[in-house]
Amino acid sequence: MSDPVTALNGVSSDSGIATITGVPLQGMITLRGDLSAAAVKNAATGVAAVDMPGQGEANCVENRGICWMSPDELLVLCPYETVAANIEKMQQTLGIQHALVANVSDARASFRLGGPRAREVLAKLCPVDLSPGAFTPGMFRRTRMAQVPAAFWMRNADTFQIICFRSQARYVFDLLKISAQPGSEVHLYHA
């Protein structure tokens, strides 16, 4: 059996107005169910060791966290090597609660986009208001990045984390790299 690797094996770029870095292997577990049910909340928070985020938010610390994906779906982040044990723990916590738990770690790729102009880079690609007054750290969005589905959240004032399908990782990295080239700057409205 071969060793697992990221989609683009540690790719990075700092040749423009922002840095783009491939995130190391990340455990990602989809949890679908009634998000108001105590068992569902406990399954997510027990594995991620963070509080449940609100709608349209992500609560992440290092490589652990919970991202609100939709009214009945969470993305639970954990260390890659703990996914199998965490799925078992989640299923035990859920008991008879109707829910779906699935390992999507190897089906996704993740990038960090950083720097004081990271908002401008992402604003060129996504139909989301990324002005500082409208999008703040901890906020999460599922959207399209050019022609592909993607999700992202702000880790801090200058850093976004982006998730896409693994099969589209090269396309997303290239989009970010091109968008980070100086020239066609985007001017975001400041509230």
N, C-alpha and C positions, 0 to 999 in steps of 0.2 A: 504494500500500500504506500502511496506517495504522501509526502508531507503537504499539508494545506498551504496555499499561498494566496495573497490578495490578487484581485483581478489584474492589476497592472504592476505588481511586485515592487511597491515602494516608490512609485513615480512622484516627482515633484517638479515645480517650476517657480522661479522667482524673477522671471525676465520682464515682468510688466508692472502694473500699478498695484498688484496684490500677489500674495503667495498662494500656491495651490499644492496641497500635499495629500498623497494617498494615506488613508488611515490604516494602521495595522489591522490584522484580523480582529473582527468584532463579533461577539455573540449577539444575535438578533432573534428574538422569539416573538411571533405574532400571537396575540391573545385576543380572541373574539368572544364576546358575550355581553351580558347585561352589566354595563360599567357601574351601575348603582348597587349591584349585589356585593355584599361584604366579602364573599368568597373570591370573587373576581378581583376586587381591590387588594385583598390580602395576598392572593397569588402573585400579583404584579409587584406590590411593594415589598413582599417578603424576599423576592429574588433580587430586585434592583437596590434595595436598601435606601430608597428615597421616597418622599411623599408623592401621592398621586397628583399628577398635573391637572390643571383645569382644561377646558375645551380650548383647542388651538394653542396648546402649550407643550413644552418639553421640560422635564426636570431631570437633569443629568449631572453627574459628578464623575469625572475621569471617564472610565469605560463602562460605567453603570448608569442606568437611567430608565425613564419611562417617557415615551412620546405618544401624545394623543393623536391617533390617526383618523378616527371617525367616531360617530356616536356609539358604535359597538366594537371598536377595535383599538388596541394599544400595541405599540412596539416596545418590547422590554429589552433593554440592552444589558449585557453582562460580559464578563471575560469569555473569550472564545472557547477556551478549554473547559468551561463549566456548563456549557449549554445542556448537555445530556442530563447531568445531575439536576440542573435548574428546572428542566421540563418535568422531570419526575417529581420534584418538590412542588411545582405548580399544580400538577395533576392531583397530588395528594391533598393539597390545600383546597382545590376546587371540589373534591369529593363528588357528589352527585349533581352539582351545579352544571347546567348546560353551558358548555363553552368549547372553544377550539383552541388548542395550543399547538403551534407548528414552528419548527426550526427553519428559519429563512436565512441564516447566516451566510451560507455559501451561494445564495441566489442574489445577494446584494453586494454593492461596492459603496465605499464611503470616502469622501474627500473633505478636507478642511480648506476653507478659503479665508485668508487672513490679511489684515492690514487696514489702515484708516480709510482706504477706498474700496474695500471689499463690497460694500453696499452697491457701489456703482457697477461693479463687474456683474453682480447678480441681477441688478435692475435691467441690464441690457437683455437678459435672457428669460426672465419670468414676469408674468402679468400680476405682480404683487407690489403694493405700495411699500417700498422699503425705506421711506424717509424716517429719520430718527424719531419723530413723534408718532409714527404709525406702526413701526416694527422695532421692538425692543428685546433685549436679552431674555431668553426663556420662551419667546414666541416661536410657534411651529407652523409650517404650512406644507400641505401637499398641493402640488401644482404641476405645470409643465415647464420644462426647461428647453426652450426652442421646441423641438418636435417629440420629446420623450417625457414620460412621467418621472417626477422626482419629488423628494421631500427635503426640507431643510429647517434648521433652527439656529438661533443665535446662541452661541456658547458664552460670549461676552460682547462688549461693545464693538470689537473689531474682528470677531471670528464667527463664521458660519460653519456648520457641519451639514454636508449634503449627502443624501442617500439616493442611489439609483439602482436599477437592475444591473447585475454583473455583466450581462451581455452588452450593455450600453456604456460600460465604464470608459472605454477609449473615446467614444463620441463625446461624453460629458466632460472628460478631462480636456479634450481638444477645444470644446466650446468655451470652457472657463479660461483656458490659456489664450485663446484668440480674443475673448472679451476683455482680458486683462491688459491687452496691448494699449499703449497710450495712443491717443488720437481722438476717437469718437467718444469723448467723455459724456456722461449723463449727469445732469444737474438735478439732484433730488430736492424737493421742497422741504424746507425746514420749518417745523411747527414751533 
